[in-house]
Amino acid sequence: MACKNSKRPSLSGLRRFRSGGVLLYVFFVPLLALLLTILTAQPWILHAESAAADLADGTYTVEVSMEGGTGRASITSPAVLTVEDGTATVQIEWSSSHYDYMIVDEETYLPVNEDGNSVFEIPLTAFDTEITVIADTTAMSTPHEIEYTLVFDSASIAPESTSLSPGPIIGAILVLLLLCAAVVVTFRRKRKEARR
């Protein structure tokens, strides 16, 4: 004996269900795909504390702090970080043109530029730890070797030119969310009108 209270789904109900499924695939699934693409395309977000060997070959920027000396000299931050075959080098640009060489791990490095403030390319072997370097300045009456400590912040690593800045990313996400919300509101309004 058939149950008297059993109801078969109406055709209009099936249409509403299918319409909702279409909305889900058209709007929410692409939004999820965009978020996953952003996160997987920017490994520095997920692995901020990676060592240089874990970074793909390319050019990045990294925040650097310095201590030592008289406090008159400074270096540019963020610095340009280059990774090639798992080996990292970083550009150190001084606020003065009077530095004629640097010593890192007993190796001497000369400026890579001829004009402007002194710029050096030195190896980078560690993040988030003090690295001792020596820089020779000719600003005084006689050259002086001065010891400095550098610390490179791994959490600040970002591709130099190909990175997506947070502003456009957040803006795109907000636009998609607003679009999805508008579609959902419109869909619900039409469904209520159809019931009348």
C-alpha positions in Angstrom: 0.0 0.0 0.0 1.4 3.3 -1.0 2.0 5.9 1.7 -0.5 8.7 1.5 1.9 11.3 2.8 4.6 10.6 0.3 5.3 13.4 -2.1 7.1 13.4 -5.4 9.4 16.3 -6.0 7.7 18.9 -8.2 9.1 20.0 -11.5 9.5 23.5 -10.3 11.5 22.3 -7.3 13.8 20.3 -9.5 14.3 23.4 -11.6 15.2 25.5 -8.6 17.7 22.8 -7.4 19.3 22.7 -10.8 19.5 26.5 -11.0 21.1 26.6 -7.6 23.7 24.0 -8.7 24.4 26.1 -11.8 25.0 29.1 -9.6 27.3 27.1 -7.4 29.5 25.9 -10.3 29.4 29.2 -12.2 30.4 31.5 -9.3 31.6 29.8 -6.2 33.7 27.1 -7.8 35.7 29.6 -9.9 36.2 31.7 -6.7 37.6 28.7 -4.8 39.8 27.9 -7.8 41.1 31.5 -7.8 42.0 31.4 -4.1 43.8 28.1 -4.5 45.7 29.4 -7.5 46.8 32.5 -5.6 48.1 30.4 -2.6 49.9 27.8 -4.7 51.4 30.4 -7.0 52.9 32.3 -4.0 54.9 29.8 -2.0 56.4 32.5 0.1 53.0 32.8 1.8 52.8 29.2 2.8 56.5 28.7 3.4 57.7 32.0 4.7 60.5 30.4 6.7 62.0 28.4 3.8 65.7 28.3 3.3 67.2 29.5 0.0 67.4 25.9 -1.3 63.6 25.7 -1.1 63.1 28.8 -3.2 62.7 28.5 -6.9 65.3 30.1 -9.2 64.4 33.8 -9.6 64.7 37.3 -8.2 63.1 38.2 -4.9 63.2 41.0 -2.4 63.9 40.5 1.3 63.9 42.8 4.3 67.3 43.3 5.9 68.3 44.9 9.2 71.9 46.0 10.1 73.7 46.8 13.3 77.2 47.9 14.0 79.5 50.8 13.0 78.9 54.4 14.1 75.3 54.3 13.0 75.9 56.9 10.3 75.8 54.4 7.4 72.7 52.4 6.4 71.8 49.9 3.7 68.8 49.7 1.4 65.9 47.5 2.6 64.3 45.5 1.1 67.4 44.1 -0.7 67.4 42.2 -4.0 67.7 38.5 -3.5 68.7 36.2 -6.4 68.4 32.4 -6.3 70.1 30.3 -9.0 70.5 26.5 -8.7 69.7 26.7 -5.0 72.4 29.3 -4.3 71.3 32.7 -3.0 73.1 36.0 -3.4 71.9 39.3 -2.2 72.6 42.9 -3.2 73.8 45.2 -0.4 73.5 48.8 -1.3 75.1 51.3 1.1 74.0 54.8 1.8 77.5 55.9 0.9 79.8 55.6 -2.2 82.9 55.2 0.1 82.8 51.5 0.6 85.5 49.8 -1.6 85.1 46.1 -0.5 83.3 43.8 1.8 84.5 40.6 3.5 82.0 37.7 4.1 83.3 34.3 5.4 86.8 35.5 4.8 86.0 36.1 1.1 86.5 39.6 -0.3 83.9 41.1 -2.6 84.2 44.3 -4.7 81.5 46.7 -5.7 79.4 45.7 -8.8 78.8 49.3 -9.8 81.0 52.3 -10.6 78.7 55.2 -10.0 76.5 56.1 -7.1 76.3 54.4 -3.7 78.4 51.3 -3.2 76.6 48.1 -4.2 77.9 44.6 -3.5 76.6 41.1 -4.3 77.4 38.7 -1.4 76.3 35.1 -0.7 73.3 34.6 1.5 73.4 31.3 3.5 70.8 31.8 6.2 67.7 33.7 7.2 66.6 35.1 10.5 70.0 34.8 12.1 72.9 37.3 12.5 75.5 37.3 9.7 78.8 39.0 10.4 80.3 41.0 7.6 83.1 43.5 7.3 83.0 46.6 5.1 85.9 48.9 4.4 85.2 52.6 4.2 87.4 55.3 2.7 85.3 58.2 4.0 87.8 58.8 6.8 91.3 60.1 6.5 92.5 56.5 6.3 90.5 53.4 5.2 88.8 51.5 8.1 87.4 48.1 8.2 84.1 48.1 10.2 82.2 45.1 11.4 78.4 44.8 10.9 75.8 42.2 11.5 73.0 41.6 9.0 69.7 39.8 9.5 67.5 38.8 6.6 63.8 38.3 7.4 62.5 35.2 5.7 58.9 36.2 6.3 59.3 39.2 4.0 60.5 37.2 1.0 58.5 38.0 -2.2 59.2 37.9 -5.9 60.6 41.2 -7.1 58.6 41.8 -10.3 56.1 38.9 -10.7 54.5 39.0 -7.3 50.8 40.0 -7.0 50.6 42.8 -4.4 48.0 42.3 -1.7 45.9 45.2 -2.8 44.8 43.8 -6.2 44.4 40.3 -4.8 42.1 41.5 -2.0 40.2 43.8 -4.5 39.6 40.9 -6.9 38.4 38.6 -4.1 36.0 41.3 -2.8 34.6 41.9 -6.3 33.9 38.2 -6.8 32.3 37.9 -3.4 30.1 40.9 -4.1 29.1 39.4 -7.5 28.3 36.1 -5.9 26.2 37.8 -3.2 24.3 39.8 -5.8 23.6 36.7 -7.9 22.4 34.8 -4.8 20.1 37.7 -3.7 18.7 38.0 -7.3 18.1 34.2 -7.5 16.2 34.1 -4.2 14.1 37.1 -5.1 13.1 35.5 -8.4 12.3 32.3 -6.6 10.0 34.1 -4.1 8.2 35.9 -7.0 7.7 32.5 -8.8 6.0 31.1 -5.7 3.4 33.8 -5.7 
